Amino acid sequence: MNLINDRWIPARTKTGEKIKIAPWQITEGMGTDHEIIELAAVRPDFNGALIQFLIGLLQTTCAPKDNSDWRSWLNTPPSAAELKKKFAPITFAFELDGVGPRFMQDLNIEKEEKKTEEGIANLLIDEPGEQTLKQNKDLFIKRDRIKQLCLSCGAQALLTLQINAPEGGRGHWAGLRGGGPVSTIVLDNNLWRTVWCNVLDVDELAIFGTTEKNDNADKFPWLKETRVSAAQTLKDEKGKKEKTYSNTFTSQDVNPCHIYWAISRRIRLCIDSEQCICDLCHQPGQRTSKYYTKPYGAKYTGFIHP
């Protein structure tokens, strides 16, 4: 499954019809009853993550040169075919499954020792944690609700966790945004205008990173080995012990677009060949029911997110 080429994003048209689209289709049907008005995921936190996904795609591939350039596309949107052509050069980085780099997933975790296997429900940020289950305190959100997901919902869950990850125990870091799914988004009257209203021009974007770092891996960190951030205990000038972390990321280490694609958790989805009925959207699809994880992935410090 490729997250640029394939239709996996739930959306709603002007008539209220719920459909799935590929990201380059957000301008299809403009000015007709088939115009796409908004995202329509089964969870609000998924909608928040998907809007950032679309903003990030446009920011990475189509950042306007200046305000005049930005207004031109706001008033005269590009065609779906034009967007598909713009996204084409980075399509290789958005494979959800297969061998090699996978979207927002650790490159080598399957080959490593001491990895943990988790049920797919643990990707959901409101799922009860180990301590809650041990103390039998899963009162409002029960355990064992979610045992399998289709690839569309699996991709949305992975994206949502990597963008909004809260602290997840020792070595499982909060995401670059600090650990919460609340987003402030400028809204307009259709999906295209909502997304484009949140895109910055190249000069505005430049303050969020180092533009000279322009390799694909500086934007999409899953294209290379994880920057593991091991814990160290050091002593300050007065001999007091304090914990620090090696290999932390700062905005000087990455391209500005990296902020949209940051991954703090070491995760690799296990994708089955079997079909299933998804426990979230209740639609048929290829199944993912577990994932591998390890602690001490990328630790982001001092970032500002737009």
C-alpha positions as CSV (number, residue, x, y, z in Angstrom):
1,M,0.0,0.0,0.0
2,N,1.4,3.4,-1.0
3,L,0.0,6.4,0.9
4,I,0.3,8.7,-2.0
5,N,-0.9,6.5,-4.9
6,D,-3.6,4.6,-3.1
7,R,-7.1,5.6,-1.9
8,W,-7.0,5.4,2.0
9,I,-8.0,8.8,3.4
10,P,-11.7,8.9,4.5
11,A,-13.4,12.1,3.2
12,R,-16.9,13.5,2.8
13,T,-18.3,15.2,-0.3
14,K,-20.7,18.1,-0.6
15,T,-23.6,15.7,-0.8
16,G,-22.6,14.0,2.4
17,E,-21.2,10.9,0.7
18,K,-18.3,9.3,2.5
19,I,-15.5,8.1,0.2
20,K,-11.8,7.2,0.3
21,I,-9.3,9.3,-1.6
22,A,-5.6,9.4,-2.4
23,P,-4.0,12.6,-1.2
24,W,-3.6,14.0,-4.7
25,Q,-7.4,13.9,-5.2
26,I,-8.3,16.6,-2.7
27,T,-9.1,19.1,-5.5
28,E,-11.3,16.7,-7.5
29,G,-14.9,17.7,-8.1
30,M,-14.3,21.4,-7.2
31,G,-17.4,23.5,-7.9
32,T,-19.7,20.4,-8.2
33,D,-21.7,18.2,-5.8
34,H,-18.7,15.9,-5.7
35,E,-16.4,18.6,-4.1
36,I,-14.6,17.2,-1.1
37,I,-15.6,19.2,2.0
38,E,-13.8,17.6,4.9
39,L,-12.0,14.6,6.3
40,A,-14.3,11.8,7.7
41,A,-12.1,9.4,9.7
42,V,-13.7,7.2,12.4
43,R,-11.8,9.1,15.2
44,P,-11.3,12.8,15.7
45,D,-7.6,12.3,16.5
46,F,-7.2,10.6,13.1
47,N,-8.8,13.6,11.4
48,G,-6.2,15.9,13.2
49,A,-3.4,13.7,12.0
50,L,-4.7,13.4,8.4
51,I,-5.0,17.1,8.0
52,Q,-1.4,17.5,9.1
53,F,-0.4,14.7,6.7
54,L,-2.0,16.7,3.8
55,I,-0.5,20.0,4.9
56,G,2.9,18.3,5.2
57,L,2.7,16.8,1.7
58,L,1.9,20.2,0.2
59,Q,4.5,21.9,2.4
60,T,7.2,19.5,1.3
61,T,6.5,19.4,-2.4
62,C,4.6,22.6,-3.2
63,A,5.6,25.4,-0.8
64,P,4.7,28.7,-2.3
65,K,7.5,31.2,-3.0
66,D,5.6,34.2,-1.5
67,N,2.2,35.5,-0.6
68,S,1.2,36.1,-4.2
69,D,2.1,32.6,-5.1
70,W,0.1,31.3,-2.2
71,R,-3.0,33.4,-3.1
72,S,-2.8,32.1,-6.7
73,W,-3.4,28.5,-5.7
74,L,-6.0,29.4,-3.0
75,N,-8.1,31.0,-5.7
76,T,-7.3,28.7,-8.6
77,P,-6.5,25.3,-7.2
78,P,-4.2,22.9,-9.0
79,S,-5.9,19.9,-10.7
80,A,-5.6,16.4,-9.2
81,A,-3.3,15.4,-12.1
82,E,-1.0,18.4,-11.3
83,L,-0.9,17.5,-7.6
84,K,-0.1,13.8,-8.5
85,K,2.8,15.0,-10.6
86,K,4.0,17.2,-7.7
87,F,3.9,14.3,-5.2
88,A,5.5,11.8,-7.6
89,P,9.2,12.4,-6.6
90,I,8.5,11.4,-3.0
91,T,6.2,8.5,-3.6
92,F,9.0,6.0,-2.8
93,A,9.1,7.2,0.8
94,F,5.4,6.5,1.5
95,E,5.2,2.7,1.2
96,L,3.3,1.3,4.3
97,D,4.4,-2.3,3.7
98,G,7.0,-4.3,1.9
99,V,10.8,-4.7,2.3
100,G,13.0,-1.7,3.1
101,P,11.9,1.8,4.3
102,R,8.3,2.1,5.3
103,F,6.3,5.2,6.1
104,M,7.0,6.4,9.7
105,Q,8.4,3.0,10.7
106,D,11.8,1.9,12.0
107,L,14.1,0.7,9.3
108,N,15.9,-2.3,11.0
109,I,13.8,-3.3,14.1
110,E,12.7,-6.6,12.6
111,K,16.4,-7.7,12.5
112,E,17.2,-6.6,16.1
113,E,17.1,-8.6,19.3
114,K,15.0,-7.7,22.4
115,K,12.2,-6.1,20.4
116,T,8.7,-6.3,21.9
117,E,5.6,-7.5,20.1
118,E,2.5,-5.4,20.8
119,G,-1.1,-5.8,19.9
120,I,-2.2,-3.2,17.2
121,A,-4.6,-1.5,19.7
122,N,-1.6,-0.1,21.5
123,L,-1.1,2.3,18.6
124,L,-4.2,4.2,19.8
125,I,-3.3,7.0,22.1
126,D,-6.3,6.4,24.4
127,E,-5.8,2.7,24.8
128,P,-5.3,1.6,28.5
129,G,-1.7,1.1,29.4
130,E,0.0,-1.8,31.1
131,Q,-0.3,-0.4,34.6
132,T,-4.0,0.4,34.1
133,L,-4.7,-3.1,32.9
134,K,-2.7,-4.6,35.8
135,Q,-4.7,-2.6,38.3
136,N,-8.0,-3.5,36.5
137,K,-8.8,0.3,36.1
138,D,-9.8,0.2,32.4
139,L,-13.3,1.5,33.4
140,F,-14.3,3.8,30.5
141,I,-12.1,2.5,27.7
142,K,-12.1,-1.3,27.9
143,R,-9.3,-3.6,26.9
144,D,-9.6,-6.0,23.9
145,R,-11.8,-3.8,21.9
146,I,-9.4,-3.6,18.9
147,K,-7.7,-6.7,17.8
148,Q,-7.2,-6.1,14.0
149,L,-7.2,-3.1,11.7
150,C,-7.4,-2.7,8.0
151,L,-4.3,-1.0,6.4
152,S,-6.2,2.4,6.1
153,C,-6.9,2.5,9.8
154,G,-3.5,1.0,10.6
155,A,-1.8,3.8,8.7
156,Q,-4.0,6.5,10.4
157,A,-3.2,5.0,13.8
158,L,0.5,4.9,13.1
159,L,0.5,8.5,11.8
160,T,-1.5,9.8,14.7
161,L,0.8,8.2,17.3
162,Q,4.0,9.4,15.7
163,I,2.7,12.9,15.4
164,N,1.0,13.2,18.8
165,A,2.8,10.5,20.9
166,P,2.6,11.0,24.7
167,E,5.3,9.7,27.0
168,G,4.9,5.9,26.8
169,G,7.1,4.7,29.6
170,R,10.9,4.3,29.8
171,G,12.5,5.2,26.5
172,H,9.2,5.6,24.6
173,W,9.4,9.4,24.0
174,A,6.8,12.0,23.4
175,G,6.4,13.2,19.8
176,L,8.0,16.4,18.5
177,R,4.7,18.3,19.3
178,G,5.0,17.3,22.9
179,G,2.4,14.6,23.4
180,G,-1.2,15.6,22.6
181,P,-3.7,15.3,19.7
182,V,-5.1,18.9,20.0
183,S,-4.4,20.9,16.9
184,T,-5.2,24.5,15.8
185,I,-6.1,24.6,12.2
186,V,-7.4,27.4,10.0
187,L,-10.7,26.2,8.5
188,D,-12.3,27.0,5.2
189,N,-15.3,25.8,3.2
190,N,-13.7,22.8,1.5
191,L,-10.8,20.4,2.1
192,W,-8.5,22.0,-0.4
193,R,-8.9,25.5,1.0
194,T,-8.6,24.2,4.6
195,V,-5.3,22.4,3.8
196,W,-3.8,25.3,1.7
197,C,-4.7,27.9,4.3
198,N,-2.3,26.2,6.7
199,V,0.7,26.0,4.2
200,L,3.6,28.4,4.8
201,D,5.7,30.1,2.1
202,V,9.3,29.1,1.8
203,D,10.6,32.0,3.9
204,E,8.2,31.3,6.8
205,L,9.0,27.6,6.7
206,A,12.7,28.2,6.8
207,I,12.7,29.2,10.5
208,F,11.7,25.7,11.6
209,G,14.9,24.0,10.5
210,T,18.0,24.1,8.4
211,T,17.3,24.5,4.7
212,E,20.8,23.3,3.7
213,K,19.9,19.9,5.0
214,N,18.0,18.8,1.9
215,D,18.6,15.1,1.5
216,N,15.4,13.0,1.5
217,A,16.4,11.4,4.9
218,D,16.6,14.9,6.4
219,K,12.9,15.2,5.7
220,F,11.7,11.6,6.1
221,P,13.7,10.1,9.0
222,W,12.5,6.5,8.3
223,L,14.7,6.4,5.2
224,K,17.8,5.7,7.3
225,E,18.7,4.0,10.5
226,T,17.0,5.4,13.7
227,R,18.9,8.0,15.6
228,V,18.9,6.1,18.9
229,S,18.9,8.4,21.9
230,A,20.5,6.4,24.8
231,A,20.1,7.6,28.4
232,Q,23.2,8.8,30.2
233,T,23.6,9.8,33.8
234,L,26.2,12.6,34.2
235,K,27.3,14.9,37.1
236,D,27.0,18.6,37.0
237,E,29.6,21.1,38.4
238,K,28.5,20.4,42.0
239,G,28.6,16.6,41.6
240,K,24.8,16.3,41.4
241,K,23.7,13.5,39.1
242,E,21.4,14.4,36.2
243,K,20.1,12.4,33.3
244,T,20.8,13.4,29.8
245,Y,20.4,11.8,26.4
246,S,22.8,11.3,23.6
247,N,21.9,11.8,19.9
248,T,19.0,14.2,20.6
249,F,17.5,16.0,17.6
250,T,17.4,19.8,17.4
251,S,16.0,22.0,14.6
252,Q,19.6,22.6,13.4
253,D,19.9,18.9,12.5
254,V,17.0,18.6,10.1
255,N,15.2,20.2,7.1
256,P,12.3,22.4,8.1
257,C,9.8,19.8,6.5
258,H,11.0,17.2,9.0
259,I,8.7,18.7,11.6
260,Y,5.7,17.2,9.7
261,W,7.3,13.8,9.5
262,A,9.0,13.4,12.8
263,I,9.0,9.9,14.4
264,S,9.8,9.5,18.0
265,R,8.7,5.9,18.4
266,R,10.5,2.8,17.1
267,I,7.7,0.9,15.4
268,R,7.4,-1.7,12.6
269,L,3.9,-2.9,11.6
270,C,3.4,-6.6,11.1
271,I,1.1,-6.8,8.0
272,D,-0.7,-10.1,7.2
273,S,-1.6,-11.5,3.8
274,E,-5.1,-12.3,5.2
275,Q,-8.2,-10.1,4.8
276,C,-10.2,-9.0,7.8
277,I,-13.1,-6.9,8.9
278,C,-11.5,-3.9,10.6
279,D,-12.5,-3.4,14.3
280,L,-12.5,0.4,13.8
281,C,-14.2,1.2,10.5
282,H,-15.9,-2.2,10.1
283,Q,-14.9,-2.4,6.4
284,P,-13.0,-5.3,4.8
285,G,-9.3,-4.9,4.1
286,Q,-5.8,-6.4,4.5
287,R,-5.1,-7.1,8.2
288,T,-2.5,-5.8,10.6
289,S,-2.9,-7.1,14.2
290,K,0.4,-6.4,15.9
291,Y,3.7,-4.5,15.6
292,Y,7.3,-4.6,16.9
293,T,8.6,-1.8,19.1
294,K,11.8,-0.9,21.0
295,P,12.6,2.1,23.3
296,Y,15.0,4.9,22.8
297,G,14.1,6.2,19.4
298,A,14.6,9.8,18.2
299,K,14.3,12.4,21.0
300,Y,13.4,15.8,19.8
301,T,14.3,18.9,21.9
302,G,13.7,22.6,21.4
303,F,11.4,22.4,18.3
304,I,8.6,24.8,17.5
305,H,5.7,23.5,15.5
306,P,3.6,25.8,13.3
